[in-house]
Amino acid sequence: MISDTTSGTERSPSKVLAGIDLTGRTAVVTGGYSGLGLAATRALAGAGARSAVQPPDGFHPEND
């Protein structure tokens, strides 16, 4: 959750995108494998967007 210091409310990415339809849209998310980037990726997917996420440096799926 993100705390809004001006109003004292808490927001999450899914709350920010509530009511927004991103079906058919593509979002490019940097840092989407963890932390805030992952939360943003999940929220965008929940709103209907496809996400393109760059893997972190040193990530080689053929070795995992």
C-alpha positions in Angstrom: 0.0 0.0 0.0 1.0 3.6 -0.7 0.2 6.1 2.0 -1.1 9.4 0.8 0.3 12.0 3.2 -2.1 14.7 2.1 -5.3 12.9 2.8 -4.2 10.1 5.2 -5.6 7.4 2.9 -3.9 4.4 1.6 -3.8 3.4 -2.1 -2.8 0.3 -3.9 -2.2 -0.1 -7.6 -5.4 -2.1 -8.1 -7.4 0.7 -6.3 -5.8 3.4 -8.5 -6.9 1.4 -11.6 -10.3 0.5 -10.3 -12.9 1.2 -13.0 -10.4 1.6 -15.8 -10.6 -0.9 -18.7 -7.2 -1.5 -20.3 -8.4 -4.3 -22.5 -6.4 -4.4 -25.7 -3.7 -2.2 -24.4 -0.1 -3.1 -23.8 2.0 -1.8 -20.9 5.8 -1.9 -20.7 6.9 -2.3 -17.1 10.5 -1.9 -16.0 11.4 -3.7 -12.8 8.2 -5.9 -13.2 9.8 -9.0 -11.6 9.6 -7.7 -8.0 8.5 -5.0 -5.6 6.5 -2.1 -7.0 7.0 -3.1 -10.6 5.5 -6.5 -9.9 2.5 -4.9 -8.1 2.0 -2.6 -11.1 2.2 -5.5 -13.5 -0.4 -7.4 -11.6 -2.7 -4.4 -11.3 -2.4 -3.6 -15.0 -3.2 -7.3 -15.8 -6.2 -7.1 -13.5 -7.4 -4.1 -15.5 -7.1 -6.1 -18.7 -3.8 -4.9 -20.1 -1.1 -7.2 -21.5 2.3 -6.5 -19.9 5.8 -6.6 -21.4 8.3 -7.0 -18.6 12.1 -7.0 -19.2 13.8 -9.7 -17.2 16.5 -8.6 -14.7 20.1 -8.6 -15.7 21.6 -12.1 -15.6 18.3 -13.8 -16.0 18.5 -16.8 -18.3 15.4 -19.0 -18.3 17.1 -21.8 -20.2 19.4 -22.2 -17.1 16.6 -22.3 -14.5 
